[in-house]
Amino acid sequence: MRIHAEPKPLREPLPRGTEGASVTVEPLSGGEVQFPAAGLERPGGPFESLTVTGLFTSRSSGWWWVPCPAFLITHPAAGHVLVDTSLHPSIATKPRENFGRLAAWYSRPRIEAGRDLPAQLRERGADPRSIRLVVMTPLHADHASGISEFPSTTFVMSSSEWTAATTGSRPLLRGYRPEHYDYAFDYRLLDFDAPEVGSYASFGRTFDLLGDGSIRLAFTPGHTLGHMSVIARLRERDFVIAGDAVYTMRQLEGGPGQPRPHDPHLWRRSLQVLQLFHREYPQAVIVPGHDPAHWQALDSKYE
């Protein structure tokens, strides 16, 4: 696998942090994909490895339409920060062109007309070309599909996620589509073993993105080897973008686990960190990656 981008290390907080700053967060979904329910929450049983594929389950009853979230964070000095890029606008008319034939057939990505992520950002005064910073939780296709829409942006991700997404064979089988991020963009890689990394609450390894505590990146590997979650400081509580560290609220609350994380041991450790945070800070908002019912219950904006 050959990638043209030449990423740079991120060794210190980015500029424009403001002491004591809090942020606002707006959850946005730039489309949906269809996933087997058993592929999100382990069904158990002797045939689990087959059941989780959904290939022997009716799409009308055993598959869920799930959101592909992105989050617009607004900082009082640094401006707009986007978490993930959801689906590329071309999915609305030509899903195979962006997702590839096999992934488009399997997950059936779709976007409501006029509701792609760039359109929603413009409605909020955040034109994609004005967004200078995007944080990627994983680089899986349903998170990275829209990267090409932000050519003027600095992208931040973990160094181990970049390695997982740009090396090895058969990336599609691991959820990656290199065409989504094979651009000569400004990629900054965060090493969670570096001295600048500290702890926050139950999270053992976090990085203070702007140096003011308003946006922290937390290392939550397992789903992928370099997965990150994001902790945003609202006025009176935290807003945690768990990403795919937990697919559903039931997983956060002790329900069925993920059926096929890349590293099951690391995934369980990351889940325990999130569960402990959930218990110790019940006032905090924690958003799982692909829970359609929970998504519908979210507010349009958190301050």
N, C-alpha and C positions, 0 to 999 in steps of 0.2 A: 504494500500500500504506500503510495507516494503522495505526500501532502505538500503543497507549494508554500504554505504559510511558514513564517519563521517566528515563533512566539518568543516573548521575552519574560524573564522572571519578574514577579511582583514581590518586592522585598520590604516595602514600607507603605503606610497608608497613602491613599491618593489625596490630592489637595482639596481645599475648600470645606473641610470639616469645621464645625462650630461648637465650642464647648457648651454642653448642656442641650444640644439640639434634639428635637424629636421630629418625626416624619409623619406623613400620611401615606396610606397604602390603598390602592384601588385594585381589586381583583378583576381580571379581564380574561375571557375565554375567546380565543381567536379561532374556534372550531371544535370539532369532536371527532373521535375515532370510536370504532366499535370493537369491544374486547370481550372475550368469553368471561363470564363471572368467575369461573374456576381458574382463570388465569390471573385474577386479581386477589382472590382469597382462596387459600388451599381447601380443596373439597375433601381430602382424605380418601381412603379406600384403596383397594388393590390395583385399580386402574388409573390412579391419579395422574401418572405421567402422560397418559393419553387424554384424559378428561381436560387437563389444563390447556391443551391446544385448541379446544373448541371445535375440532373438525368432526366430531361425532355428536355435536349438540345443535339443536335447532337455533338458528339466529333469532327467531321470533320470541323465544322463551329463555334461552340460556346465555344470551349475549347482552351486554350493556352498552348504551351510548354514553361515553364518558368525556368530560371536558378536557381540553388541552390548555391548561392555565398559563397565563402570564400575569405579572403584577407590576403596576406602575407605582413606584415609590417616589415621593416628592420631598426633597430635602430643602430647608430654607435658604441655604447658600449654594449647595452643589447642584440644585435643580433636579431634573428627572433622572431616575435610575430604574432601568427595566430588569425584571427577573424573568428569564426565559423568553423565547420568541414565538411560541405557539406554532400555528400552521401558516405556511406561505400562502399569500392571496391566490396564487394560481390553482390551489386545491379546489377552489369553487368551480372551476371549469375543466381543468385538466389534471386530476389528482395523480395520474401515472407519471406525469412529467416531473413532478417534484418528489414523490414518494417511491417511484419505481413500480413496475408492474406487479410484482409479487406482494409487496407491502401494501399497495393500494387495494389489491384484491382482498387481502386478509383483513385489513383494519378499516377499509372503506372510509377514509377521512372525508369530512364534509365541512363546509362553511356556509352559513346563511348569507344570502346575497347582501352585500354592503356592510357586513359585520366582521370583516377580516380585521386582524389586529392593527395594522397601520391606520385603517379608517377609524377605529375606536380611539386610537391615540390622538389623531387629529381633532376629534371631537372634544378632547380634553386639553387642547392647546399644546400637545406634545408631538409635533411632527417627527417622524422617524429620524430625519436628518438633524434634528435638534437634540436628540438623545445622545449623550456622550459616553454613557456607561451602561453596559448590559452584563448581568451576572448570569451564568449558566449553571443550573443545578446538576443534571447530567447533560451529555451531548446526544442522547437518544433522539431518534427522528421526530417524535412528537413534541420535543422541546426545542430542537434546533432547526426545524424545517424552515423557519423564516429568517435565519441569520442574514441572508443576502440582502434583506430590506434595510439593513443598518450599516451601510458602508463607511460611515464617518465615525463609527462607535469604537470604543475600547471594550473588548470582551474579557471578562475575568472568569476563570475556571481553575480547578485544581490541576496541578501538574500531573497527578496520577490519572485524572480523567482524560486529559489530553493524550497521555501515553496509551491508555486503553482504547481510545477512539482512533488513533492514528497508526497503530502497530498491530501485527498479527494478521491472520487470514480470516476470511468470511465475516467481515464486520456486520453484515446484515443479520446474521444469526445471533449476534450479540446486541442487536437493536440500533446499530449505527449505520448511517448513510453518509460516507465521506463527502459526497457532492454537496451536502448541506453546509459544510464548514471549510471546504477546500478553496479558500479565498486568501489573498494576501492582505488580510485585515490585521488590525492591531490586537493581537491576543496576548493577554498577560496571565502567566501561570503562577499559582500559589502553592508553595511547598508547605504542607502542614507539619513537617518535621523541622521547620526553620525556627531560629530563636525568637522571631517576632510573633510567633503564635502563642496564645495564652489560653486560659480557660474562662468560661462564663457560666455561672449557675451549674447545671448538670453536664454541660458540654465541655469535654476535656480539651478539645482543640478548636480554637476559634481565632479569626483574624478580624481586627477592627478596620473595616474598609476605608473609612474616612478619618480615623483617628479620634473621633469624638463619641464613640459608643452608640451612634444612631443606627448603624447598619453593621451587623456582625455576620461573617461567613463561618458556618460550623461544619466541620468535617463529619459526615455521616455515611461512611462507605458501607458497601454490602450489596445494595441493589446494583450499583456499578462500583468499580474499585476506587473511583474518585468522586463519588457523589457528595454534593454539598447541600446544606440547608441554609436558610437566611433568617436572621433574627433582626427585626426592625423595631426600634423603640418608638412607641406611640407616646402620647402625653402621660398616660397613667398605667400603661401595661405594654407588654410585648406582643408583637405579631410575628408568628413563626411560620415561614413558608417551608414546610417539611419536604416538598418535592416528592420524589418517589421513594424516599426512606420509609414512608407509609402510604399505601394506596388509599386506604379507607379509614374512617374514624373507628370502625370496629377493630382494626389492627392496633390502633393507639390504645384502645380500651381493653385489650387482651383477647380479642377475637381471632379468627383464623389468620395465619401468617401469609406471607407471599410465597407462591409456589416455586418460583425459580430465580431467586436472587443470585447474582454472580458469585457471591461468597456468603453462604448461609450463616457462618459464624459471625462475620463482621456485621451482617444485616441484623442479627439478633442483638448484638451489642449496641448498634445505633438505635434500634427500636427501644431498648431499655433506657437509653439516655433520654429519648423523647418522652417515654412514659413517665420517667421520674420528674422531668420538667413539668409535665401535665399535672402530676399530683401536687408538686410543690408550689406551682403557680397557676391555680385553677382559673384565675381571671384572665390569663393570657389567651390569645386566639391562636390556635394551631390549625393550619389548613393542610389536609392530606392531598396527595397528588391527583387522584382520579376518583373521587367519591361524588357521584352525580347528585345524590340527595343532599349531602352536606354543602355542595356547591350552590345549590338553589337557595339554601338558607343563609348564605353570606350577605352581609350588607354591601352596598355599592361602594362605600368609602369608609375607611377607618382612620381616626385622628388621635 
